[in-house]
Amino acid sequence: MIKGSHYVFAILSAISFQTFALNFHYESDIPADNKPSAEYMKQRENLESNHLNVDKLTADNELVKKWEQGKQAEETKRYAERWQNNERFNYGINGGLNHGFNDSILRDIERANRIEQNGGMTRSNFFDRK
């Protein structure tokens, strides 16, 4: 690449943006008394409520809300079904939700849970109670 071509590109870009810039300046003068013009007032009076049918907009919004809620409910139902199918598949393949635990570790965890549920009672101390 030619040395300094990056700078030439940046300068040409800046010049082209300035040439294509739009003029957003407001062309009319502000009235001295700060009142709207007669033409504006005439156009404003011609506006009727039928141009802005609020009842139709409200009804359309309600329909869209119902449609979105139905779509969300369908998505949630589909997601739950997929999750259940996936868990059934994993349970069948892995033999449970162990996901790589050793069977001895799972047995120890289950045994600790049973002892806790039985108030500390085990086979070895069953006859030692008072």
N, C-alpha and C positions, 0 to 999 in steps of 0.2 A: 504494500500500500504506500501511497505517496505521503511523504512527511508533511504533517500539518493539514491533511485533508479533513480531519475531524473538525478542526476549527472552521474551515470553509463551509462544511455542511451545517454546522451550528449557526453560523452567520446567515447563510442563505435561508435556513428554516425560520429564523427570527424575522427576516425581511418579508418572507412570504406570508407569515402569520399577520404581520402588520398590514399588508396590502389587502388581505381578505377579511380583515376585521370589520364587523358590522357596526353601524352607527345606531346606537340605542338612545340617542338624545331625544327628548320630548320637544317637538317643534313649535307648539303653541305657547303663547304667553299666558301666565296666570292672571285671571281676571282681578281687577283692582278691588272689587267688592267681595271677592272670594265666593261668589254664588255660581251654581251650575248654569250652563247656557240653556237657552230655550230649546235648542235642538236635542240636547241631552234629556231634558225633562220630558219632551214629547216622546222620545224613544222609551223612556222609563215608564211612562203611562201606558204605552202600547203593550208592554209586557203583561201577559195574563198568566193566571195560575196553570192554564193548560199546557204551557211550555214546560213547566216543572211539575209533573204529576207525582206528587209526593206519595200518594196512596199506592200507585203502581210500583214505585221504587221500594217502598216498605214491603210490599207483598213479594217482590222479586228477592229482596234481601232475606226474607224469612224462608223462601224456597231454597235459596243457596245455603243458608245455615242448616236446614234439615238435610239437604243433600250431603253437605260436608260431614255432619254428624253420622249419617248412615254409612258414608264411606269410611269414616274413622272406626265405627263399630265393626264393619266388615274386616278392616285391616287388623284390628285387635283380635277378632275371632280367628282369622287365618293364622296370625302369629301364634296364638295359644295352641291351635291344632298342630301347627308345625313343631312347636316346642314339645308337645306331648308325644307326637310321633317320634321325634328325635330321642326323647328320654326312653321311650319303649325300646327303640332300636339299641340305644346304649346299654340299657338294662339287660337286654337279651344277649348282647355281645360280651359285655364285661362281667356279667353275672351279678349285677348290682351297680350301685353308684360308687364303687370303691375307687375307680379311676387310678389304678396303679398302686393302691395300698397293699401291703402284704396281708395275707389272711390272718396271720398271728396278731398283727397290730389291730386289725378290725375286731378280732375276738376279744382282745384285751379292752378295747374301747367299749364294746357291747357289754362285757362283764362288769366293767366299772359303772356303766349306766344302770344295769340291773341291780347291783349292790346298792347304789344310791337310791333307786326306787324302792327297794325293800328295807330301807332304813339301816343299812350296814349289815344286814343278815346275809350270811353265806352258808354253804353246806358244812364247812368245818366248824363254825361257831353256832350252828342251829340248836344243838342240844346243850350248849353252855348258858343259855339264857335263864334268867331267874324268874 
